[in-house]
């Protein structure tokens, strides 16, 4: 995978993790809570799903370990590519949503 | 108490650690410590053990499946089997443990007002109305209230627990009705068929009519043949003519009393078949299909189920209803190991000699034989509310549940017997297939939405389901027959009285997030000028499909007014001018339309035609124009918005007119950030703007609902 271009579409888990980390370093449990509130409870993420996705995202260069010092927890943050990918996916989703909205008759 | 929960906690953590070790020795190994920490966090925050383990189980399964396991079939199957076994084992241990949500507010209840239910019940216990009560209320599928108050025994020595077992009597009828409809869905039972197709012994039942002799003035019983044979549907909706001995005083009711039907016919060592034979010797009280009167219909329906399914009613209910729904304490008798949970009969209820539910029975009364708990029956109610399904197990189709819980009575049906206070015009309700249904919006004696459905038991047990409010509720008490009315009504009033503002259920309506307190520095990060442009990323197909006229319009004093035609568009070419008022679109008056509706009328596929009627100042008659739609770029393109902090508040102002965004120069809008990274401008009817900060010093804008276009803004200084 190229490390310079945003690759979309994303899985919901990856998208929500990117969203949760936007502008803010967070640790694992914090990410889960953020995902839950961002998705209004629709996306439930447990530790397995979270770290499975995080591993892949680190490998893809979207996320890296953050700088927050905390002996009990590890923090994560977005890379530049992660930010770009989040924007690209947001754009894509809103275009899709616009198409859907139109087809659902609420132009 | 604290010690106990600490022990439980470390045990759960150990189980989780064990699961992680066996299920993926290498996978996620480097996150192991983090995952255990997260598990502890989750457990602390979770109000229900069952919910926690369901989340964990699902999470393990999902992460396992998403992991690409190579090699053999065993490579695929082994970990899944291990996880399934262990997780399901844990899940099973907690599956039936209905635990109140920690936060009733989350499902639209005021917890302090729910508290009043227990206070009220305690007052009844103190006054001697009943020895104890269990109430359960769930909304949106979450239990908001589950409490026991008072005692299990009349001597008041054993405190009542929420798993107490009650004789639910006529709350058996809805269960048996559901069972019958399952057979209908199986194709094994036909509602329109005469009952005698299944029970030939009922074929020649006569209808008893009271006739008054004109000379002597004496009334006597005259027997008539059935005009229409009693159908299975008549059994489900109590229009069979089968009655109860004590719900009326006609000659037929007297015959019922003299026959000893109730004590001998329903003896626990009898059989349903014998009971039906006894009934067959009595006349019907009404012509089938003509009169609603509460009675033995559901008992006969139970026998029909046995014949149609080939199974005993208790077995059929066990296999098809109770086990699938996890109703673990519901049945026709209380086995010895559960007798300690059975609630004493009420004082003054000894008129039914054969109601000793601690003895096994061979007669399965579909009209009133079951015992159950509040939690079990709540699960049954939730299944109905869910349209026939609970926790992934479907027992009925939504269409069937809808059919059962909407009116099934033919027009012109009469309501007689004691039940007419609850069913029929007096009770603001009608009857479906097994339930009384609130039908009259104006009937105000009890709170509840039209379409809510209910029934209760002889000793005061009561449930209702309010689909409009996503509400199910059960109250279990044991009081003497005929005494329960005030308690069921009070319970309903208390439950609805505990609602937060109706319709504002978090997660269902508008998001109810409180604006976060944002410091000045964070506000300042949004400051700047943003230039908005419509996206060029739309493909041609979309443009061809969607077009407009090329005017910017605004709603002024209820009129659709043209602000200006956009240069080079069909509207400009057709001569539409600023300040024109559009009075008709395609012969439809715009008067009364919202701006959004008018816009929707004018927009449409490219190359289609729209007819406008326009009122113009200085013109006498209306101007009529026919204009072909074309792809239009919105005028937000190239428009600027100024975001600034003024008097400690964030303000958004257009540099010029920005009609698409509903901004006007000189009319700044104050906005409240929803987080450190985001604020949203709710700009009227069809447009909202969001500004997102990315934590550096950049912020970008986005029009959230711009209709057919894509509009984004970038800070330019």
Boltz contact constraints between the chains, C-beta under 6 A:
constraints:
  - contact:
      token1: [A, 23]
      token2: [B, 677]
      max_distance: 6.0
  - contact:
      token1: [A, 23]
      token2: [B, 694]
      max_distance: 6.0
  - contact:
      token1: [A, 23]
      token2: [B, 695]
      max_distance: 6.0
  - contact:
      token1: [A, 28]
      token2: [B, 34]
      max_distance: 6.0
  - contact:
      token1: [A, 28]
      token2: [B, 38]
      max_distance: 6.0
  - contact:
      token1: [A, 29]
      token2: [B, 38]
      max_distance: 6.0
  - contact:
      token1: [A, 29]
      token2: [B, 41]
      max_distance: 6.0
  - contact:
      token1: [A, 40]
      token2: [B, 507]
      max_distance: 6.0
  - contact:
      token1: [A, 41]
      token2: [B, 507]
      max_distance: 6.0
  - contact:
      token1: [A, 46]
      token2: [B, 55]
      max_distance: 6.0
  - contact:
      token1: [A, 46]
      token2: [B, 56]
      max_distance: 6.0
  - contact:
      token1: [A, 46]
      token2: [B, 59]
      max_distance: 6.0
  - contact:
      token1: [A, 47]
      token2: [B, 35]
      max_distance: 6.0
  - contact:
      token1: [A, 47]
      token2: [B, 38]
      max_distance: 6.0
  - contact:
      token1: [A, 48]
      token2: [B, 59]
      max_distance: 6.0
  - contact:
      token1: [A, 48]
      token2: [B, 60]
      max_distance: 6.0
  - contact:
      token1: [A, 48]
      token2: [B, 63]
      max_distance: 6.0
  - contact:
      token1: [A, 49]
      token2: [B, 59]
      max_distance: 6.0
  - contact:
      token1: [A, 49]
      token2: [B, 62]
      max_distance: 6.0
  - contact:
      token1: [A, 49]
      token2: [B, 63]
      max_distance: 6.0
  - contact:
      token1: [A, 51]
      token2: [B, 28]
      max_distance: 6.0
  - contact:
      token1: [A, 51]
      token2: [B, 31]
      max_distance: 6.0
  - contact:
      token1: [A, 52]
      token2: [B, 63]
      max_distance: 6.0
  - contact:
      token1: [A, 52]
      token2: [B, 66]
      max_distance: 6.0
  - contact:
      token1: [A, 74]
      token2: [B, 34]
      max_distance: 6.0
  - contact:
      token1: [A, 102]
      token2: [B, 708]
      max_distance: 6.0
  - contact:
      token1: [A, 107]
      token2: [B, 600]
      max_distance: 6.0
  - contact:
      token1: [A, 107]
      token2: [B, 603]
      max_distance: 6.0
  - contact:
      token1: [A, 107]
      token2: [B, 707]
      max_distance: 6.0
  - contact:
      token1: [A, 107]
      token2: [B, 708]
      max_distance: 6.0
